[in-house]
Amino acid sequence: RAAATAQPASDTAALARAMRTLWREARYREERYAAIELPRSGRAHSKLVNLELLPVLTEMISSGAWWDFCDDISGNTLATLLARHPREMKPLLRRWAQGDDMWLRRAAMLCQRGLGPEALDARLLYDTILASIGQGKFADQFFIRKGIGWALRERSYAAPDEVAAFCQEYASQLTPLTRREAMKVITRRAAKRAA
């Protein structure tokens, strides 16, 4: 963070090059974390976050192919892009949610989790989830099932009735793990009220 603040990238293309170099030349996992963190390292870099970063973010999610990379990118820089460029990002996220890359699917369903209720697009959330339930591609994969549950759980803070209704409507297509994750907050609140 100190190095990025002292020597910020001059423009988005330079930021993308630095991220890509850190990512591709990394010998240690922490170097990849630094590449992910770079767009959030100081005000100068956060102002440079725009659609030019999409190719490098896509590469990082796909080639990183693990939950820690995917979840950090989706919850931060990808969420920022969605907030700043919804017209371009929403169709892209819907494509990712139906595509052949499991990690892009997970990123699509999780990228709204940090957005406030006023900024969250519920239709987009459910569109990104529905492609991966039941007989959907990757529906049997742990990280997809857990990701769906997490996305629904985050939504349940603001819209518990909506999430409960979704879980009921699609009960036969959601795994027990997904339902348990989705209903955690709702179940905990109900237990507190009953006590």
MINU-489513 format. One line per 8 residues: number of its first residue (from 1); their letters; for each residue x, y negated, z of N, C-alpha, C. Coordinates in Angstrom, 1 decimal, decimal comma. Example, Ala and Ser with C-alpha at 12.3 -4.5 7.8 and 13.67 -1.06 7.14 Angstrom:
1> AS> 13,2:5,7:7,8:12,3:4,5:7,8:13,2:3,3:7,8 ~ 12,8:2,2:7,1:13,7:1,1:7,1:12,9:0,0:7,9
END
This chain:
1> RAAATAQP> 0,8:1,2:0,0:0,0:0,0:0,0:0,9:-1,3:0,0 ~ 1,9:-1,2:0,8:2,8:-2,4:0,9:3,5:-2,6:-0,5 ~ 3,9:-1,6:-1,1:4,6:-1,7:-2,4:3,7:-2,2:-3,5 ~ 2,4:-1,7:-3,4:1,4:-2,1:-4,4:1,0:-3,6:-4,2 ~ 1,0:-4,0:-3,0:0,7:-5,4:-2,7:1,8:-6,3:-3,1 ~ 3,1:-5,9:-2,8:4,2:-6,7:-3,2:4,5:-6,8:-4,7 ~ 4,1:-5,7:-5,4:4,3:-5,6:-6,9:3,1:-5,1:-7,5 ~ 2,0:-5,9:-7,6:0,8:-5,5:-8,2:0,9:-5,3:-9,7
9> ASDTAALA> 0,0:-4,4:-10,2:0,0:-4,3:-11,7:-0,5:-5,6:-12,3 ~ -0,1:-5,9:-13,4:-0,4:-7,1:-14,1:-1,8:-7,1:-14,7 ~ -2,3:-5,9:-15,1:-3,6:-5,7:-15,7:-4,0:-4,3:-15,6 ~ -5,2:-4,0:-16,0:-5,8:-2,7:-15,8:-5,0:-1,6:-16,6 ~ -4,5:-1,9:-17,8:-3,7:-1,0:-18,5:-2,4:-0,6:-17,7 ~ -1,8:-1,6:-17,1:-0,6:-1,3:-16,3:-0,9:-0,5:-15,0 ~ -2,1:-0,8:-14,4:-2,5:0,0:-13,3:-2,8:1,5:-13,7 ~ -3,4:1,7:-14,8:-3,7:3,0:-15,3:-2,4:3,8:-15,6
17> RAMRTLWR> -1,4:3,1:-16,2:-0,1:3,7:-16,5:0,6:4,1:-15,2 ~ 0,5:3,3:-14,2:1,2:3,6:-12,9:0,5:4,8:-12,2 ~ -0,9:4,8:-12,3:-1,6:5,9:-11,7:-1,3:7,2:-12,4 ~ -1,3:7,2:-13,8:-1,0:8,3:-14,6:0,4:8,9:-14,3 ~ 1,4:8,0:-14,2:2,8:8,4:-14,0:2,9:9,0:-12,6 ~ 2,4:8,4:-11,6:2,4:9,0:-10,2:1,8:10,3:-10,2 ~ 0,6:10,5:-10,9:-0,1:11,7:-10,9:0,7:12,8:-11,6 ~ 1,1:12,5:-12,8:1,7:13,5:-13,7:3,1:13,9:-13,2
25> EARYREER> 3,8:13,0:-12,6:5,2:13,3:-12,1:5,3:13,7:-10,7 ~ 4,2:13,8:-10,0:4,1:14,2:-8,6:4,8:15,5:-8,3 ~ 5,6:15,6:-7,3:6,2:16,8:-6,8:5,5:17,3:-5,6 ~ 4,9:16,3:-4,9:4,2:16,6:-3,7:2,7:16,1:-3,8 ~ 1,9:16,7:-3,0:0,4:16,4:-3,1:0,2:14,9:-2,7 ~ 1,0:14,5:-1,7:0,9:13,1:-1,2:1,1:12,1:-2,3 ~ 2,0:12,4:-3,3:2,2:11,5:-4,4:0,9:11,4:-5,3 ~ 0,2:12,4:-5,4:-1,1:12,4:-6,1:-2,1:11,6:-5,3
33> YAAIELPR> -2,1:11,7:-3,9:-2,9:10,8:-3,1:-2,6:9,4:-3,3 ~ -1,3:9,1:-3,5:-0,9:7,7:-3,7:-1,5:7,2:-5,1 ~ -1,5:8,0:-6,1:-2,1:7,7:-7,4:-3,5:7,4:-7,3 ~ -4,2:8,2:-6,5:-5,7:7,9:-6,2:-5,9:6,6:-5,5 ~ -5,0:6,4:-4,5:-5,2:5,2:-3,7:-4,8:3,9:-4,4 ~ -4,1:3,9:-5,4:-3,5:2,7:-6,0:-4,6:1,7:-6,4 ~ -5,7:2,1:-7,0:-6,8:1,0:-7,3:-7,3:0,3:-6,1 ~ -7,2:0,9:-4,9:-7,7:0,3:-3,7:-6,6:-0,4:-2,9
41> SGRAHSKL> -5,4:-0,4:-3,4:-4,3:-1,0:-2,7:-4,2:-2,5:-2,9 ~ -4,9:-3,2:-2,1:-4,8:-4,6:-2,2:-5,9:-5,2:-3,1 ~ -6,1:-6,5:-2,9:-7,2:-7,2:-3,7:-6,8:-7,3:-5,2 ~ -5,6:-7,5:-5,5:-5,2:-7,6:-6,9:-5,6:-6,4:-7,7 ~ -5,3:-5,2:-7,1:-5,7:-4,0:-7,8:-7,2:-3,7:-7,9 ~ -7,9:-4,0:-6,8:-9,3:-3,7:-6,8:-10,1:-4,6:-7,8 ~ -9,5:-5,8:-8,1:-10,1:-6,6:-9,2:-9,9:-6,0:-10,6 ~ -8,9:-5,1:-10,7:-8,6:-4,5:-12,0:-9,4:-3,3:-12,3
49> VNLELLPV> -10,2:-2,8:-11,4:-11,0:-1,6:-11,6:-12,1:-1,9:-12,6 ~ -12,0:-1,3:-13,7:-13,0:-1,4:-14,8:-13,0:-0,1:-15,6 ~ -13,8:-0,1:-16,7:-13,9:1,2:-17,5:-12,7:1,7:-18,1 ~ -11,6:0,8:-18,2:-10,4:1,3:-18,8:-9,7:2,4:-17,9 ~ -10,1:2,5:-16,7:-9,5:3,5:-15,8:-10,2:4,9:-16,0 ~ -11,3:4,9:-16,7:-12,0:6,2:-16,8:-11,2:7,4:-17,3 ~ -10,4:7,2:-18,4:-9,6:8,3:-18,8:-8,7:8,9:-17,8 ~ -8,0:8,0:-17,0:-7,1:8,5:-16,0:-7,8:9,1:-14,9
57> LTEMISSG> -9,0:8,6:-14,5:-9,8:9,2:-13,4:-10,3:10,6:-13,8 ~ -10,8:10,7:-15,1:-11,3:11,9:-15,6:-10,1:13,0:-15,6 ~ -9,0:12,6:-16,0:-7,8:13,5:-16,0:-7,5:14,0:-14,6 ~ -7,5:13,0:-13,6:-7,2:13,4:-12,3:-8,2:14,3:-11,6 ~ -9,5:14,1:-11,9:-10,5:15,0:-11,4:-10,4:16,4:-12,0 ~ -10,2:16,4:-13,3:-10,1:17,7:-14,0:-8,9:18,5:-13,7 ~ -7,7:17,8:-13,8:-6,5:18,5:-13,6:-6,2:18,8:-12,1 ~ -6,7:17,9:-11,2:-6,5:18,1:-9,8:-7,3:19,3:-9,3
65> AWWDFCDD> -8,5:19,5:-9,9:-9,3:20,7:-9,7:-9,3:21,2:-8,2 ~ -9,6:20,3:-7,3:-9,7:20,7:-5,9:-10,6:19,6:-5,3 ~ -11,2:20,0:-4,2:-12,2:19,1:-3,5:-11,6:17,8:-3,0 ~ -10,4:17,8:-2,5:-9,9:16,6:-1,9:-9,6:15,5:-2,9 ~ -9,1:15,9:-4,1:-8,9:14,9:-5,1:-10,3:14,4:-5,7 ~ -11,1:15,4:-6,0:-12,4:15,1:-6,6:-13,3:14,1:-5,7 ~ -13,3:14,5:-4,4:-14,2:13,8:-3,5:-13,7:12,3:-3,2 ~ -12,4:12,2:-3,1:-11,8:10,9:-2,9:-12,0:10,0:-4,1
73> ISGNTLAT> -11,8:10,5:-5,3:-12,0:9,7:-6,5:-13,4:9,3:-6,7 ~ -14,3:10,3:-6,5:-15,7:10,1:-6,8:-16,3:9,1:-5,8 ~ -15,9:9,2:-4,5:-16,5:8,4:-3,5:-16,0:7,0:-3,5 ~ -14,9:6,7:-4,2:-14,3:5,4:-4,1:-14,2:4,7:-5,5 ~ -13,2:5,0:-6,3:-13,0:4,3:-7,5:-14,2:4,6:-8,5 ~ -14,6:5,8:-8,6:-15,7:6,2:-9,5:-17,0:5,5:-9,0 ~ -17,2:5,4:-7,7:-18,4:4,7:-7,2:-18,3:3,2:-7,5 ~ -17,1:2,6:-7,4:-17,0:1,2:-7,8:-17,3:1,0:-9,2
81> LLARHPRE> -16,9:1,9:-10,1:-17,2:1,8:-11,5:-18,7:1,9:-11,8 ~ -19,4:2,8:-11,0:-20,8:2,9:-11,2:-21,5:1,6:-10,7 ~ -21,1:1,1:-9,6:-21,7:-0,2:-9,2:-21,4:-1,3:-10,1 ~ -20,3:-1,4:-10,7:-19,9:-2,5:-11,6:-20,4:-2,3:-13,0 ~ -20,5:-1,1:-13,5:-20,9:-0,8:-14,9:-21,9:0,3:-14,9 ~ -23,1:0,1:-14,3:-24,1:1,1:-14,3:-24,6:1,6:-15,7 ~ -24,7:0,6:-16,6:-25,2:1,0:-17,9:-24,4:2,0:-18,7 ~ -23,0:1,9:-18,5:-22,1:2,8:-19,1:-21,9:4,1:-18,3
89> MKPLLRRW> -21,9:3,9:-17,0:-21,6:5,0:-16,1:-22,7:6,0:-15,9 ~ -23,9:5,6:-15,9:-25,0:6,5:-15,6:-25,2:7,6:-16,7 ~ -25,1:7,2:-18,0:-25,1:8,3:-19,0:-23,9:9,2:-19,0 ~ -22,8:8,7:-18,6:-21,6:9,5:-18,5:-21,7:10,5:-17,4 ~ -22,2:10,0:-16,2:-22,4:10,9:-15,1:-23,4:12,0:-15,4 ~ -24,4:11,7:-16,2:-25,4:12,7:-16,6:-24,7:13,8:-17,5 ~ -23,8:13,3:-18,4:-23,1:14,2:-19,2:-22,2:15,1:-18,4 ~ -21,4:14,5:-17,5:-20,6:15,3:-16,7:-21,3:16,4:-15,9
97> AQGDDMWL> -22,5:16,0:-15,4:-23,3:16,9:-14,6:-23,8:18,1:-15,4 ~ -23,8:18,0:-16,7:-24,2:19,1:-17,6:-23,0:19,8:-18,3 ~ -21,8:19,3:-18,1:-20,7:19,8:-18,8:-20,1:21,0:-18,3 ~ -18,9:21,4:-18,9:-18,2:22,6:-18,6:-17,1:22,5:-17,6 ~ -17,0:21,3:-17,0:-15,9:21,1:-16,0:-16,6:21,0:-14,6 ~ -16,4:22,0:-13,7:-17,0:22,1:-12,4:-16,7:20,9:-11,6 ~ -15,5:20,4:-11,7:-15,1:19,2:-10,8:-15,7:17,9:-11,3 ~ -15,9:17,8:-12,6:-16,6:16,6:-13,0:-18,1:16,7:-12,6
105> RRAAMLCQ> -18,7:17,9:-12,6:-20,0:18,0:-12,1:-20,1:17,6:-10,7 ~ -19,2:18,1:-9,9:-19,2:17,7:-8,4:-19,0:16,2:-8,3 ~ -18,1:15,6:-9,0:-17,9:14,1:-8,9:-19,2:13,4:-9,3 ~ -19,9:13,8:-10,3:-21,1:13,2:-10,7:-22,1:13,2:-9,6 ~ -22,3:14,3:-8,9:-23,3:14,4:-7,9:-22,9:13,7:-6,6 ~ -21,6:13,5:-6,4:-21,1:12,9:-5,1:-20,8:11,4:-5,2 ~ -20,7:10,9:-6,4:-20,2:9,5:-6,5:-21,1:8,4:-5,9 ~ -22,3:8,7:-5,6:-23,2:7,7:-5,0:-23,3:7,8:-3,5
113> RGLGPEAL> -22,6:8,7:-2,9:-22,7:9,0:-1,5:-22,3:7,8:-0,6 ~ -21,4:6,9:-1,1:-21,0:5,8:-0,3:-21,8:4,5:-0,6 ~ -22,7:4,6:-1,6:-23,5:3,4:-1,9:-24,6:3,2:-0,9 ~ -25,0:2,0:-0,6:-26,1:1,8:0,2:-27,4:2,2:-0,4 ~ -28,5:2,3:0,4:-29,8:2,7:-0,2:-30,3:1,8:-1,3 ~ -30,0:0,5:-1,2:-30,4:-0,4:-2,2:-29,7:-0,2:-3,5 ~ -28,5:0,3:-3,5:-27,7:0,5:-4,7:-27,9:1,9:-5,3 ~ -28,3:2,9:-4,5:-28,4:4,2:-5,0:-29,5:4,4:-6,0
121> DARLLYDT> -29,2:5,2:-7,0:-30,2:5,5:-8,0:-30,7:6,9:-7,8 ~ -31,8:7,1:-7,2:-32,3:8,5:-6,8:-32,5:9,3:-8,0 ~ -33,0:8,8:-9,1:-33,2:9,6:-10,3:-31,9:10,1:-10,8 ~ -30,9:9,3:-10,8:-29,5:9,7:-11,3:-29,0:10,8:-10,3 ~ -29,2:10,7:-9,0:-28,8:11,7:-8,1:-29,4:13,0:-8,4 ~ -30,7:13,1:-8,6:-31,4:14,3:-8,8:-31,1:14,9:-10,2 ~ -30,9:14,0:-11,2:-30,5:14,5:-12,5:-29,1:15,2:-12,4 ~ -28,2:14,7:-11,6:-26,9:15,3:-11,5:-26,9:16,6:-10,7
129> ILASIGQG> -27,9:16,7:-9,9:-28,0:18,0:-9,1:-28,7:19,1:-9,8 ~ -29,8:18,7:-10,5:-30,7:19,8:-11,1:-30,0:20,6:-12,1 ~ -28,9:20,1:-12,8:-28,2:20,9:-13,8:-27,4:22,1:-13,2 ~ -27,2:22,0:-11,9:-26,3:23,0:-11,2:-27,1:23,9:-10,2 ~ -28,4:23,9:-10,3:-29,1:24,8:-9,3:-29,7:26,0:-10,1 ~ -30,3:26,9:-9,3:-30,9:28,1:-10,0:-30,0:28,8:-10,8 ~ -30,3:28,9:-12,1:-29,5:29,6:-13,1:-28,5:28,7:-13,8 ~ -28,4:27,4:-13,3:-27,5:26,5:-14,0:-26,0:26,9:-13,9
137> KFADQFFI> -25,3:26,3:-14,8:-23,8:26,6:-14,8:-23,2:26,2:-13,5 ~ -22,4:27,1:-13,0:-21,6:26,8:-11,7:-22,5:26,9:-10,5 ~ -23,8:27,3:-10,6:-24,7:27,3:-9,5:-24,2:28,3:-8,4 ~ -23,4:29,2:-8,8:-22,9:30,2:-7,8:-21,6:29,8:-7,2 ~ -21,0:28,7:-7,6:-19,7:28,2:-7,1:-19,9:27,5:-5,7 ~ -19,1:27,9:-4,8:-19,1:27,3:-3,4:-19,0:25,8:-3,5 ~ -18,1:25,2:-4,2:-17,9:23,8:-4,2:-19,0:23,0:-4,8 ~ -19,8:23,6:-5,7:-21,0:23,0:-6,3:-22,1:23,1:-5,3
145> RKGIGWAL> -22,3:24,3:-4,7:-23,4:24,4:-3,7:-23,2:23,5:-2,5 ~ -22,0:23,4:-2,0:-21,6:22,5:-0,9:-21,8:21,1:-1,3 ~ -21,4:20,7:-2,5:-21,5:19,4:-3,0:-22,9:18,9:-3,1 ~ -23,8:19,8:-3,6:-25,2:19,5:-3,7:-25,8:19,2:-2,3 ~ -25,4:20,1:-1,4:-25,9:19,9:0,0:-25,5:18,6:0,6 ~ -24,2:18,3:0,4:-23,6:17,0:0,9:-24,3:15,8:0,3 ~ -24,5:15,8:-1,0:-25,2:14,7:-1,7:-26,6:14,5:-1,2 ~ -27,3:15,6:-1,0:-28,7:15,5:-0,5:-28,6:15,1:1,0
153> RERSYAAP> -27,7:15,6:1,8:-27,6:15,1:3,2:-27,4:13,6:3,3 ~ -26,5:13,1:2,5:-26,2:11,7:2,5:-27,5:10,9:2,1 ~ -28,2:11,4:1,1:-29,5:10,8:0,8:-30,5:10,8:1,9 ~ -30,5:11,9:2,7:-31,5:12,1:3,7:-31,4:11,0:4,8 ~ -30,3:10,3:5,0:-30,2:9,3:6,0:-31,3:8,2:5,6 ~ -31,4:7,8:4,4:-32,3:6,8:3,9:-33,7:7,3:3,5 ~ -33,7:8,5:3,0:-35,0:9,1:2,5:-35,2:10,5:2,9 ~ -35,4:10,8:4,2:-35,5:12,1:4,7:-36,7:12,9:4,1
161> DEVAAFCQ> -37,9:12,2:3,9:-39,0:12,9:3,4:-38,8:13,3:1,9 ~ -38,1:12,4:1,2:-37,8:12,7:-0,2:-36,9:14,0:-0,3 ~ -35,9:14,1:0,5:-34,9:15,2:0,5:-35,6:16,5:1,0 ~ -36,5:16,4:2,0:-37,2:17,5:2,5:-38,1:18,0:1,4 ~ -38,8:17,1:0,7:-39,7:17,5:-0,4:-38,9:18,2:-1,5 ~ -37,8:17,7:-1,9:-36,9:18,2:-2,9:-36,5:19,7:-2,5 ~ -36,1:19,8:-1,3:-35,6:21,1:-0,8:-36,8:22,1:-0,8 ~ -38,0:21,7:-0,5:-39,1:22,5:-0,5:-39,5:22,9:-1,9
169> EYASQLTP> -39,5:21,9:-2,8:-39,9:22,2:-4,2:-39,0:23,2:-4,9 ~ -37,7:23,0:-4,6:-36,7:23,8:-5,3:-36,1:24,9:-4,4 ~ -36,8:25,3:-3,3:-36,3:26,2:-2,3:-35,8:27,5:-3,0 ~ -36,4:28,0:-4,0:-36,0:29,3:-4,6:-34,8:29,2:-5,4 ~ -34,4:27,9:-5,8:-33,2:27,7:-6,6:-32,0:27,2:-5,8 ~ -32,2:26,8:-4,5:-31,1:26,3:-3,7:-30,6:27,5:-2,8 ~ -29,3:27,6:-2,7:-28,8:28,6:-1,8:-29,0:28,2:-0,4 ~ -28,9:29,2:0,5:-29,0:28,9:2,0:-28,0:27,8:2,4
177> LTRREAMK> -26,8:27,9:1,9:-25,7:26,9:2,2:-26,2:25,5:1,8 ~ -26,7:25,4:0,6:-27,1:24,1:0,1:-28,3:23,5:1,0 ~ -29,2:24,4:1,2:-30,4:23,9:2,1:-29,9:23,5:3,5 ~ -29,1:24,3:4,1:-28,6:24,0:5,4:-27,8:22,7:5,4 ~ -27,0:22,4:4,5:-26,2:21,2:4,4:-27,2:20,0:4,1 ~ -28,1:20,2:3,2:-29,1:19,1:2,9:-30,0:18,7:4,0 ~ -30,3:19,7:4,9:-31,3:19,4:5,9:-30,6:19,1:7,3 ~ -29,3:19,1:7,4:-28,6:18,9:8,7:-29,2:17,7:9,4
185> VITRRAAK> -29,2:16,5:8,8:-29,6:15,3:9,4:-31,1:15,4:9,8 ~ -31,9:15,9:8,9:-33,4:16,0:9,1:-33,6:16,9:10,3 ~ -33,0:18,1:10,3:-33,1:19,0:11,4:-32,7:18,5:12,7 ~ -31,6:17,8:12,7:-31,0:17,2:14,0:-32,0:16,1:14,5 ~ -32,5:15,3:13,6:-33,5:14,3:14,1:-34,8:14,9:14,6 ~ -35,2:16,0:14,0:-36,4:16,6:14,4:-36,2:17,3:15,8 ~ -35,0:17,8:16,0:-34,7:18,4:17,3:-34,6:17,4:18,4 ~ -34,1:16,2:18,1:-34,0:15,1:19,1:-35,4:14,6:19,5
193> RAA> -36,3:14,5:18,5:-37,7:14,1:18,8:-38,4:15,1:19,6 ~ -38,1:16,4:19,4:-38,8:17,4:20,1:-38,3:17,5:21,5 ~ -37,1:17,1:21,8:-36,5:17,2:23,1:-37,0:16,3:24,1
END
